[in-house]
């Protein structure tokens, strides 16, 4: 998730555990600690582009980090916490859940996190939340801001209310995700399509419009479903995207190509335009000039330009299709 979400989530969880001992200070400590796992980027100057792809949301986002960081910080600040009448057990519990919720909320995105790193590099991802979702973040933020402004007696209730509302929204997203995923698979099965793997994920900043990817022998199928569309019971249209395996076959043993295949979980597409080879991760969505445009006209959010360096990965930043246009297409699709 975005940094603001981690700040307010960490602050809210810290207040839940430490409000009696630290008062308002718990929000500040929790906000700082809530962003700690994302400090894995401080090692970026020592890594090449391919290594960065493996490293981010790796060791600092694993179950081993949760226990190790909680234990070490508890031991370092044990004496200091005693002056605030904060026991080691409560200090450890607060730290554990601050780190746990950071990693859990990242797991709920399609980007995911390497929960078992370094033992396993598999990226666990649910996809029921987009990486930025105001409906999840705003209740936490309002609860935290309200708690900072009101008296001590009502402070805990305000913070807790923010957590409860965001948690209810999270549960709704899980239910909505399950229903959409079931519907996508049911429609594909009715057409006798048996994908080798599939992903259903939330679209930008909402949990009402869902996007589905299915990997087949012919390529990748992309479909959308809206919970609030008046045409929600109609047959879902799927677009077929060819992966163009032949374009990267000469380079398939290079570290950068292997990294993209691992990172994208197979949902990649290669393209050659103006003698520039690009490889895109389809999980993060596409930019469309209009609703029923063909895949040849799309641009992808996560795209790398492939150069001569076998370890090199350079993000493609230039866009012909504006984000405003693409969001307009998503809004049209959401309404049906």
ChimeraX attribute file (.defattr): number of C-alpha atoms within 10 A of each C-alpha:
attribute: neighborCount
match mode: 1-to-1
recipient: residues
	/A:1	20
	/A:2	13
	/A:3	14
	/A:4	16
	/A:5	24
	/A:6	28
	/A:7	24
	/A:8	29
	/A:9	29
	/A:10	32
	/A:11	27
	/A:12	31
	/A:13	26
	/A:14	28
	/A:15	29
	/A:16	19
	/A:17	20
	/A:18	25
	/A:19	18
	/A:20	15
	/A:21	17
	/A:22	18
	/A:23	15
	/A:24	19
	/A:25	16
	/A:26	23
	/A:27	28
	/A:28	18
	/A:29	18
	/A:30	27
	/A:31	25
	/A:32	15
	/A:33	20
	/A:34	30
	/A:35	21
	/A:36	19
	/A:37	22
	/A:38	18
	/A:39	12
	/A:40	16
	/A:41	15
	/A:42	8
	/A:43	11
	/A:44	14
	/A:45	9
	/A:46	10
	/A:47	12
	/A:48	12
	/A:49	18
	/A:50	19
	/A:51	17
	/A:52	19
	/A:53	17
	/A:54	19
	/A:55	21
	/A:56	19
	/A:57	26
	/A:58	24
	/A:59	23
	/A:60	25
	/A:61	28
	/A:62	22
	/A:63	16
	/A:64	16
	/A:65	20
	/A:66	23
	/A:67	15
	/A:68	12
	/A:69	18
	/A:70	21
	/A:71	17
	/A:72	12
	/A:73	13
	/A:74	23
	/A:75	14
	/A:76	10
	/A:77	12
	/A:78	17
	/A:79	13
	/A:80	12
	/A:81	17
	/A:82	13
	/A:83	10
	/A:84	13
	/A:85	12
	/A:86	18
	/A:87	17
	/A:88	17
	/A:89	11
	/A:90	14
	/A:91	22
	/A:92	21
	/A:93	17
	/A:94	23
	/A:95	26
	/A:96	20
	/A:97	19
	/A:98	27
	/A:99	28
	/A:100	21
	/A:101	17
	/A:102	24
	/A:103	26
	/A:104	17
	/A:105	21
	/A:106	26
	/A:107	24
	/A:108	24
	/A:109	21
	/A:110	22
	/A:111	21
	/A:112	22
	/A:113	27
	/A:114	27
	/A:115	26
	/A:116	18
	/A:117	21
	/A:118	14
	/A:119	11
	/A:120	12
	/A:121	18
	/A:122	18
	/A:123	22
	/A:124	17
	/A:125	20
	/A:126	22
	/A:127	25
	/A:128	27
	/A:129	26
	/A:130	22
	/A:131	23
	/A:132	18
	/A:133	18
	/A:134	16
	/A:135	15
	/A:136	23
	/A:137	22
	/A:138	17
	/A:139	22
	/A:140	30
	/A:141	23
	/A:142	16
	/A:143	23
	/A:144	26
	/A:145	17
	/A:146	18
	/A:147	24
	/A:148	18
	/A:149	11
	/A:150	12
	/A:151	10
	/A:152	14
	/A:153	9
	/A:154	12
	/A:155	21
	/A:156	22
	/A:157	15
	/A:158	21
	/A:159	26
	/A:160	18
	/A:161	16
	/A:162	25
	/A:163	24
	/A:164	14
	/A:165	18
	/A:166	20
	/A:167	15
	/A:168	12
	/A:169	16
	/A:170	19
	/A:171	13
	/A:172	15
	/A:173	21
	/A:174	18
	/A:175	14
	/A:176	19
	/A:177	24
	/A:178	13
	/A:179	12
	/A:180	24
	/A:181	19
	/A:182	12
	/A:183	15
	/A:184	24
	/A:185	18
	/A:186	13
	/A:187	14
	/A:188	16
	/A:189	12
	/A:190	9
	/A:191	9
	/A:192	9
	/A:193	13
	/A:194	15
	/A:195	18
	/A:196	9
	/A:197	13
	/A:198	20
	/A:199	19
	/A:200	25
	/A:201	27
	/A:202	29
	/A:203	24
	/A:204	19
	/A:205	15
	/A:206	18
	/A:207	24
	/A:208	20
	/A:209	25
	/A:210	24
	/A:211	22
	/A:212	23
	/A:213	24
	/A:214	23
	/A:215	21
	/A:216	16
	/A:217	10
	/A:218	11
	/A:219	19
	/A:220	24
	/A:221	20
	/A:222	23
	/A:223	16
	/A:224	22
	/A:225	25
	/A:226	19
	/A:227	18
	/A:228	12
	/A:229	16
	/A:230	11
	/A:231	13
	/A:232	14
	/A:233	11
	/A:234	9
	/A:235	10
	/A:236	16
	/A:237	12
	/A:238	16
	/A:239	17
	/A:240	18
	/A:241	18
	/A:242	18
	/A:243	21
	/A:244	15
	/A:245	14
	/A:246	10
	/A:247	16
	/A:248	20
	/A:249	10
	/A:250	9
	/A:251	14
	/A:252	14
	/A:253	11
	/A:254	14
	/A:255	17
	/A:256	23
	/A:257	21
	/A:258	14
	/A:259	19
	/A:260	22
	/A:261	18
	/A:262	17
	/A:263	18
	/A:264	18
	/A:265	17
	/A:266	17
	/A:267	24
	/A:268	25
	/A:269	23
	/A:270	18
	/A:271	18
	/A:272	13
	/A:273	7
	/A:274	5
	/A:275	7
	/A:276	10
	/A:277	15
	/A:278	21
	/A:279	26
	/A:280	26
	/A:281	22
	/A:282	22
	/A:283	24
	/A:284	21
	/A:285	21
	/A:286	17
	/A:287	23
	/A:288	24
	/A:289	21
	/A:290	16
	/A:291	14
	/A:292	9
	/A:293	11
	/A:294	13
	/A:295	15
	/A:296	10
	/A:297	12
	/A:298	17
	/A:299	20
	/A:300	20
	/A:301	19
	/A:302	18
	/A:303	22
	/A:304	21
	/A:305	17
	/A:306	21
	/A:307	14
	/A:308	6
	/A:309	10
	/A:310	14
	/A:311	17
	/A:312	18
	/A:313	25
	/A:314	13
	/A:315	15
	/A:316	16
	/A:317	10
	/A:318	6
	/A:319	11
	/A:320	10
	/A:321	17
	/A:322	13
	/A:323	14
	/A:324	11
	/A:325	14
	/A:326	19
	/A:327	15
	/A:328	16
	/A:329	17
	/A:330	20
	/A:331	13
	/A:332	13
	/A:333	15
	/A:334	21
	/A:335	15
	/A:336	15
